[in-house]
């Protein structure tokens, strides 16, 4: 039942023409754009939902006192554990970088050969740079200090973009290997989380200090540098949310067009057809509604959307990757588990920030 196990893939059928593949991609982009626009309607129709909000992500501080009150009470109870929740999310998100850093550090020659296959100049230097970006980016990201977390986010994002292009996009275009598209789809979501994190942390920076740099510490210089990008925080947050949600919406579109495929996947554990069909409809609705809530920009709704994504990721990862991996030991399932856990970590981070906002409201 994992749309990340077998999402809709352009080029799945070998005899598909490029125009047909492009048409399907455009359908996914159109659905993403439509949901992005529709997600903003609650704020436009009822501005009181986002009273005090100054941006699209996690900035709403007041909510109407109806259904939100129940969630607000839960947020208040969880408020003392916000730091722990956020740190766990950060650790899960960077876990894939840490694991790969350790793996390639132990087998540096293999990493160098990968750079050679990508036809990059100075492959050993490029491999060393990749290790530096993964290690330093993860370390800075885990500090939780906005100034250094921004630096870590930039390093991880740069590595992620390069690895997606050379490691997955180019091979997918050449061979139509489905596994490369699976990885590329998830990397897009991870890039989105990096952008959203950068946008949120930029919004927390202070005013730009004086232009005089004499006697400044490195921390102060970084703070001045990031503060100059603060006007772009809204754009980064918005684009990050869209990119993070896009893989879920693409999968939702695929299963909406071919619900029987999802029903067949759900029936594998032995469920009846009627029950499996209901579960399939529930999965499609969960993906669509969670995407809508996540991109609404209202803190309480973003929290619910992230919770929906997290629930889907945990269940789908267990049934579609963890169980098959324990049974067969196939490496591809292990790689999918890593990326799904990273995406789940992004959801946990969003929950932590949303809970802190809800607890203060």
PyMOL commands that set and color helices and strands:
alter all, ss='L'
color gray80, all
select helices_A, chain A and resi 18-39+41-45+47-50+68-106+108-117+123-143+146-175+178-203+218-227+230-257+259-267+273-294+299-328+331-360
alter helices_A, ss='H'
color red, helices_A
deselect
rebuild
show_as cartoon
